[in-house]
Amino acid sequence: MNITALLLLLISCSPGTDQEQVTEEQDGGPDNRPNVIFILSDDHRYDFMGFTGKVPFLETPGMDKMAREGVHFVNAFVTTSLCSPSRASILTGKFSHRHEVIDNQSPVPEGTVFFPSYLQEAGYQTAFFGKWHMGESSSQPRPGFDHWESFRGQGTYYKPLLNINGTEEQFADSAYISDLLTDHAIDWMNGRDQDKPFFLYLSHKGVHAEFLPAKRHEGEYASESPAYPPSMYPPDPADSARYNYRDVPDWVKNQRYSWHGVDYMYHGQIPFDEFYMRYTETLLGVDESIQDVLAYLEENGMLENTLVIYMGDNGFSFGEHGLIDKRQAYEESIRVPMLAYGGGELIRTDSILQMVQNIDIGPTVLELAGADIPEDMDGQSFLPLMRGEDIPWRERIYYEYFWERAFPQTPTVHAVRTDKYKFIRYYGIWDINELYDLENDPMEMHNLIRDPQYREVSEQLRNDIFDWLEETNGMYIPLKRDMGARFDHKYRGTY
């Protein structure tokens, strides 16, 4: 009898040992570490889900199921409310000023490592489906993924052109991008190596403007009406106590009549009500994608060992402060939906109130996989929170946005948010900063920056921002080569 056989015989005789598992490990059998599916949507704000009641007519049974039977992260935020910077923060676990993908045109710096590469090293199969949007002129495969399907830039809702593992494939007019990506992701799960754990990144184009719902959803909410936020229009002088419009920054007031303002949105190309309804209808395709993924896992008995995380890459304004889009540090811009479902005993069923951010995704997935978390990541794993453990957690989150030539109305922004207060500081313009008591003013309609009672709070939070920047090497603005007139053709007139 050889040594290996003798060891196996001895182990099999020991109490509490799973002979089958030992044999599988000895023979290179199945690796039962948990699978992870990360579903990312685009421009989905935190409260536009059926179960929140924010939009009474909106139905999202997939998201509702995840919230009801899984975990709802009530206070989830991004570090920069813009597509490329947020996606880079998800994949690197770092703030924008550290990974330096500070806008939608910035290339990924050489030497950048995305966390799926660490998963590959740990023996995971990895796959990416959908919108990448970092170095948007290319759809070529990126490091960290064994299987790759993507498109250039924003892509298209219909008739998409996909780069599949380095080869471009054109799909028919009837092919809707949310459906196509979901079908391909499920096909990949069917064909993968069943003996290895996997990480699947399903990155939707929906619900990015210009919103185009699936044909089956067109007109679904045509008879409905949006609820206009109370800060959408300047108050009547007799009602100024309701909305302190005097202390709204001038740049916000001026942006009302612009590409990202309600008075001339997209230069008058679409009315607000139609814009709102198209958004909600386009969101239905994303929710059906979630339903399809969950149904596949249930039908194949995979839910106990597969954790599904759903998240938006940034929020979106629908009239608050007279704005649409994102970029600013107001709640509807920096807060995102985040849900977790499945995983068996890996997670509890509950709502989590602690503030989590996009930089926490990488550390969480790595811990779940049993891989080391790099020390240079700014985020931290929220896996203990999902398990219901009482651990020390951050008491504030930080936010940054860097001025873009293509959208010059929004200045460089730094902000800090606690459970009670938010302080917003603007750089490069002569304008008023902002302080809000979020407990008593969740719609951010009463800027307290001039109130002497809050001077100490303002100073403390301002110092917190600079302490954070100094500690994370953020006391500079990463400058990128000017792309110049490439953008003038579309946005001329917004300067």
Secondary structure, 3 states (H helix, E strand, C coil): CCHHHHHHHHHHCCCCCCHHHHHHHHCCCCCCCCEEEEEEECCCCCCCCHHHCCCCCCCCHHHHHHHHHCEEECCEECCCCCHHHHHHHHHHCCCHHHHCCCCCCCCCCCCCCCHHHHHHHCCCEEEEEECCCCCCCCCCCCCCCCEEEECCCCCCCECCEEEECCEEEECCCCCEHHHHHHHHHHHHHHHCCCCCCEEEEEECCCCCCCCCCCHHHCCCCCCCCCCCCCCCCCCCHHHCCCCCHHHCCHHHHHHCCCCCECCCHHHHCCCHHHHHHHHHHHHHHHHHHHHHHHHHHHHCCCHHHEEEEEEECCCCEECHHHEEECCCCCHHHHECCEEEEECHHHCCCEEECCCEEHHHHHHHHHHHHCCCCCCCCCCCCCHHHHCCCCCCCCCEEEEEECCCCCCCCCCEEEEEEECCEEEEEEECCCCCCEEEECCCCCCCCCCCCCCHHHHHHHHHHHHHHHHHHHHCCCCCCCCCCCCHHHHHHHHCCCC
